[in-house]
Amino acid sequence: MDTFVKSKHVSGSKSHLGNKTAADRAWEYPRHLYEDGVKLLCRPCNVVIAHQRKSMIDDHLKCNSHLRNLAKEIETAVRQTTLTSSFQRSTESRQDHAAICHAWVKMYSKANIPLEKSDNPAVKDFLLTQVRNRGAISCADRLRRAYLPDYYASEKQRLKETQTSSCNCRRNV
């Protein structure tokens, strides 16, 4: 009698959905799809696609709106990004801007050049024509208010450390 009874198979934690990530699906369809974070986006349509089921992706790639957008993609190459990646790029550029301004203040201070010289039209013209990241250097007033106090504090700390280390060396002798 037990041979005719169906045993129920308990699958445990296995899901009926695949274990593919958005990056895996983007790799499978490089012409049509790209991955931004954990989302899978359609390049021509600029829409988010569920990446767990392959049939959903295949259905989207066969639909008329996708085919129309694919034809229009040749004319315009617009690419949708998520807010997190936009904020990340913005934060990175802000950090780059601060690093350039700190280096500029350090260079001017070590060369004993007044910060007002960076507002000179000849300096601005040189930066515009010869430097790739030319817009990153702020005006002299902004450099003085925002970046000079940081440089002053770091130099003051460095001088204190060198003074205490030289005092310790003399005492040990």
N, C-alpha and C positions, 0 to 999 in steps of 0.2 A: 504494500500500500504506500509506503514511503517513497517508492520509486516514481509514482505518478504525481506526487505533490511537488509543485514548483517551489523551489527555495527562493526567497527574496534576496537579491544581491544588494548589499548595503555598500554604497560607493564611498562612504566616509566623507572626506573633505574635497574630493575631486569635483570640479565644476564641469558642467557641460560646455562651457565656453572655453576657447583655446587659451593657451598661456602666452600668446604673442603680445608683445608690447607695441606701442605706436611706432617706435623706431624700427622694429622688425617689419611691420607692414609698409612703412615708408621705404625700406630697403627693397621690398618685393615689387613695389610700384614706383620707381624713382622718377618717372616722367610725369606722373599725375599727382602723387602725394608727397607731403613732407611732414616732418615731426617737429613740433615746437613744445618742448617740455614733455608733458604726458599726453598731449592732444595730437591727433592725426588730422591734418588739414588737406583739403583738395586744392591743388595749385591753381587750376583755372577757375574754380567756382568760389574760392575763398570761404568755404564752409567747413565746419568740424564734422568728421565722420567717425562713427563708432568703430573702433579698430578690433574689437573682440571677435566679430564674426566676418569671415571672408565673404560670405554671400551678401552682406550689407554693402561691402566695398564694391563687389562685382555689380550689384544692382545699381549703385550710384554711377559707376563708370559707364553703364549702358544707357542711362536715362538721357532723354532728349536735351534737358537743360545743361547737363555736363558736356554733351557733344557740341552744343552751341557755344558754350563758354570756352571749350577747347579750341574751337575755330577762332574765337575772338582773342585768345591768349597771345597769338602771334603779334597782334597790333599793340596790346598793352601788357606790360609785365608787372602787375600789382601783386604784392604778396602780403597776406594778412599775418599779423603777429599777435601774440597774446599780451595782455597788460604786464604780466610778470617779466617777460623778456624785454619789453620796452622800458620798464622801470630799471631793470638790471643794466641795460645799455646806458640809460641816463645817469645812473649812479656811477658807472665806470667812467664816463666822460667827465663827470663832476670831479671825480678823484684825480683824473689826469690833469684837469685844469688846475686844481689846487697844487699838485706836484710841480707843474711847470711854473706857477707863480711863486712857490716857495724857492725853487731853484733860481729864478730870476732875481728875487730879493737877496738871496745868499750871494749870488755873483756880484750884484751891484754893491752890496755891503763890503765884501772882501776886496773889491777893486776901489772902494772909497768913492763911488759915483753916486751923486744924489738921485733919488728915485724920480724926481721931476724930469730927468733926462729921458726917461722912457716915453714921455709925452711929446718929445721933440718930433716935428714932422719928418725929419730925415730918418730917425729911428723907426717911426711908424711905417714910412715908405720902404725901408730895408726889410722890415718884418713882413710886410705885405707881398713883396716880390721874391724874397729869398727863403723864407721859413715856411715849412709846410703847415704847422699848427699855429699860424700867425695870429688868430683871433683869441688865443688863450691868454695872452698877456693883458692884464687889466690896466686901467689907468693908474697914475701915480697915487692919487688919493685913495683908491681902493687897496692898492698894494700897501700903503702906509697904515691904513686902518685894519685890514684883515690879516695880512701876512707878516708884516714887520714885527708885531708883538710876539708872534710865535718864534720867529727867528731869534729875537732878542732873548726870550726865555731859554731857548735851547743853548745859545752861546753862553749865557750867564751860568747855566747848569754845567756846561763843559768847563768853563773857567774855574768854577768851584771844585769840580772833581780833579782837575789838574793841580790846583793849589793844594788840596788836601793830600793828594798822592805825593807831591814834592815835599810837603811838610813831613809826611810819614817817613820818607826816604832819609831826610836829614836827621830825624830822631833815632832811626835805626843804626846810623853810622857811629 
